[in-house]
Amino acid sequence: PMKIADNLRVALSRAMEDAGKRRHEYLTLEHVLLALLHDPETADVIEADGSSTVYPIMEAVAEEYQIALGGARVTVGISGTGGGFKRFCRGEIDIASASRPILKEEMALCAQAGVRYFELPIAYDALTVVVSKTNTFVDQLTIPELKTMWEPSAQRTVTSWKQIRATFPDQPLKLAGAGADSGTFDYWTEAVVGRSKASRGDYQASEDDNVTVQFVSRDPGALGFMGFAYYEENSDRLRAVPVVPPGASTGILPSVNNVNDGSYQPLSRPLFIYVKQSSLEREEIKSFVDFFLSEGGALAEEVGYVALPDEAYDLARENIKAGKIGSGFSGTSEIGLTVEELLARERTL
């Protein structure tokens, strides 16, 4: 009814104006009406789950897909990269979103269950080291300094900033970041500590990046790590710390340009979706994946990530058409992969 539509339009407009948020963070009027008009018992459902880092991209693409094409309903979970792969390899979902390539043990689980898949790179992220806006003493950090904070032996022993650098104040060091089910955690520990999943345990761990935002922003002695989009969204409360690449002396800030030119190392990383081959036999999945590869780059940029070159999305379409299933990776996290190196991997599938 027109009266309901008008009321929804007014309510949505006021909510967006009051909050001053990006449009993708709210259900649009069209999205709300689609939800009202669709019969949940008969509507096709596309199920995705996985990385909280990839979630903003997946959410934006799902929303725009439903507005543009309607039909299938897209559900998006955030159980973490590891949690998403567990569900994916059990055949419970159509798409797994991941902030790292699939691991050997996950490949084995999928093989045991007969789940075959396409690996589709969708964007790049700059894993960002953050402190509170009230922190005035951290100018930059090296990878060895970050390792001193995060390695397993630091648990209950490295508790002051002065232990990191003599010029830092003798102030409590408090840490926050992704939990163990997160691909972000896997990549961070590999890049910083040198071994995936090797970390001290006495930190504020969560699969929800907003928990890290809250923890760090309230304490001038806190430090955390998160995806670039979550930092940008909260840059009024957080400050990004320049990270000194190995062999360099000057810290580099995360940015689109610094990811594209390969200078933000070793914390630049590719993001993926994995699509179940059997799911692509369904027309709504084909339609959604095609929409993702057509619009996902622009939408990734809109929500704070780095789009891949057009060639990457074209290559993904070609790999699907040619039936090139599996991964271009060896089943381990790989650090410091440039965009060109990523494309080379996908060409050799």
N, C-alpha and C positions, 0 to 999 in steps of 0.2 A: 504493500500500500504506500501511496505517495506520502502520507503523513509520517509514517515510520521512517521512510527514506530521508525526509527533510529533517526529522529530529536527530537521526544518526549523523547526518551531514553537519549539523550545528554542533553536536557534542564532539565530533571528531575535530572540527576546526578549532574549537575552544581548547581542547586538550593539547593539540599541537602548538597552538599559539602560546599557551601558558608555560609549557615545558621547554619550548625552544629546541626540541630534539630533531634529529634527522627523520625524514619521512619513513624510512624503512623500519624504524623502531615501533611503529604503530600499525595496526590493521587499517588499511584504507577502507573507505566506504564500500568500494566495489567488493573488497575481500569479505567484509561483514555481510553484505547482501548475498554473496555467493554461499556463504555458510548458512544463511537463513533459508535460502531457496533450495539448497541441495538436500536430498534425502540421504542421510548417512548410511542407510541400509543398502542403497543401490549404487552409490557413487564409488568409482574406482579409487583405490588408495595407493599412493606411492610412499613407501616407508624408507626413511633415511635416518641414520644415527651415527654418532661418532664424535669427532673433534669439536671441542668448544671454540677453538681458534677458527675453524672453517665455518662454524655455525652462522656468523653474520652473513657470509656469502651465500650459504645454502638457504638461509631464511629469505634473503633478498631475491634470489632467483625463484624460489618457490612462490613467493608472493606475486612477483611479476608474471610468472607463468600462469598462475591461476587467474590473474586479471586479464591477461592477453588471450588465453586459450580456454579457460574454464575447464569443466569436465573433472578430471582427476583431482582428488584432494591429496596434498603433500604433507606428511607429518615429518617433523625434524626433531630428533633427539640430541642430547648432549651428554652422552655417557662416557666421553673421552675416546681417543683413538683406539686404545686397547679394548675398551668396552664395546665400541662399535664393531671392531673386527670379530669379537667373540660372537656377537649376534649375527653378523654377516656370514661367518663360517658355519653357523648352525642353520643357515637358510631362513632366518627370521625376518630379514630386511632385504630390500632391493639394492640399496646404495649405502656404502660406508664412506664417511668423510674422514680424512686422515691428515695429520700435520707431519707425517713422516711416511716413508715407503713401508709396505707390508713386511713383517719380519718372518724369519724362517719358520718359527713355531706356528705362526698364523697361516703361512702357506700350507704347512702340514695339516692343520685343522681343516682348512678348506678342501684340501685334496681328499682327506678321509671322508668328508661329507659329500664329496662330488660337486662342490661349488667351484665353478670356473668363472673367471672375472676379467674385465677390462680395467686397466689402470689408466686413469685420465688426469694428468696434471692440469690444474685450473688457475693457479696464481702463485705468487711468491709472497713470503712474509718476512718481516725483519723482527726477529725476537728481540725485545726491548728491555733493557735494564732500567729500572725506575727507582727513584727516591721521592720523598715528599717535597713539595714546594718549599717547605720550611727548612730543608736540609741545605746548608750553605757551604759545606766544606768539601763535598765530593766534586772534584773537577773532572776526572776521568778515571777509568779503571782498566787494568790490564787483565788478560786471561789468567795469568798466574795469581793475581790478587783475588779474582773471583773464585778460582780453585781453592785458595786458602780458606775462603768463607764456606764453600759448599761441599768439600770432600768429606767422606765418611769420618775421617779422623778428627774433623773439626767439631763433631758433636760434643756439646757440653764443655769444650776446651777453648774454642775460638768464640769469644763472647763480647769482645770489645773492638771498636773501630781501630783503636791504637795498635792492635795486633795485626792489622792489615797493612798499615803504613804508619811510620813513626810520627809523621806530621798530622795524622788524624787525631781527633780528640779521644780521650778515654771515656767513651760514651757507649752504652749498651748497643750491640749489634743484634738487630732482629730481622728475621728473614721470612719471606713468603713467596709462594709460587705454585706451579701446577702439581697435582698429586700423581701418584705412581701409575695410574691408568691412562695418563695423558701422553700423547705423542710429543707434546711440548716438553714434558719432563724427560722423556727419552733423549730428545735432541739436545736439550740444555746440558744434561749430565755428560753426554758424549762430547759435546763441544767444549765444555768448561772443565770437567773433571778428567775426561779422557776415556771414560768407560760408561756405557749406557746403564742407567738405573743406579749408578754409584753416587750416593748422596747422604749427607747427614739427615737424620730423621727429625731433629728438633726444630722444625720450622712450621709455619702456618701453611699447610697443604690443602689445596682444593681444586676440583675440576672446574669450578666456577671462577673465572678471572675477576669477577666483580668483588669476590671476597678478598683477593689480593689488592685490588684498588682500595678498598676500605681500610685494610690493615696498614698499608704503606702510607696512604695519604694522611693518616692521623698521627704518625709517629716520625719525628725528624731523624731517629736512629734506625729506621726500617729501610730495607732494600728488597725489591722483588723483581720478577721477570714475567713477561706476558707478550702476547702478540701485539704488533704495531697498531692494529685497529683499536684495541682496547686502550692502549696508551693515548692515542689521538683523541678518542672519545672523552678521556678524562685528563687532558693536558692542562686543564685549569687547576687540577689538584696534584698532579704528578709532574716530575721533571725527568726527562730521559738523560741517562748518563752516557757520554761518549765512551766507546769501547776501543781500546788500542789493539789493532790487528797484530797477529804474530809477526815479529820482525820489524815492526814500526815503533814510533815513539809518540805519535800524536793520535788521540782518540777520534773516532769517527761516529757521528750521530746517525741513527737510522733514518732513512728517507727513501722515497721512490728512486731518485737518481742514484743514491749510493748502493741500492740493491741492484739496479740495472747495470751499473758499471763495474760491479763486483768488488767495490771497495769496502763494503760493510761486511767484514768477515771476522769470525766464522759464524755469525749469527743470522745470516740470510738462509732461508730454507724454502723448498717448494712445498706446495699444498696439493692434495689429491682428492679425487673421488674414485671409488672402486665400484663398478656396476656389475651385478651378477648377470652372466651371459643368458641364463634362462629367463631372467626378468625382461631382457631386451626383446624377447619374443612378443611381449605385450605392447600394443600400439601406444598406450599412454606413457610407458617408460621410454620408448623410442622418441616420442614427441618431447618429453621432458629433457632427455639427454641432449637432443638436438638443440632445444631452446637454451640449455645451459652452455653449450659450446658456442652458440651464436651471441648470447647476451651476457654470459658469465664474466667475461673480462671487464666490460664496462661497469657491471654491478660490483665486481670485486674492488675496482678503483673507488666507486661511490662509497663503499663502506670501509675504506682505509687500507686496502691491500694493493699489491703491484700486479697489474695484468701481465700476462705472458704475451709474446709477439703473436700476431695472427697465425703465423706458421704453426705454432704449437696446437692451436685449436683445430686447424685444418688437418694436422698430422693425427690428432686424436680421432677425427672422423674417418680418416683413411684406415687407421688401425682397426676401428670397429668394422668397417666395411670389409676389410681383408680377414676378419676373424682372428686378429693377433691378440690372443688372450695371454694372461700372465703379467709378470713384472719385469721392468728393465733394470731392476736392482737385485742385489745378491742376497737380500733378506736381512741386511744389517743397516743401521742408520749410517748415512754418509754425510760428512761435514764439509761445508764450504763449496757446495756444488753451484756452479754458475748457471745462468739461463742457457747458455750455449751447450754446456756439458749435459744439462738435463735433456735438451732436444736431441742430442746425439744418442742418449740412452733410449729414448722413445723410438728413434728411427731404426734401431737394431732389434726391436722386439721380434 
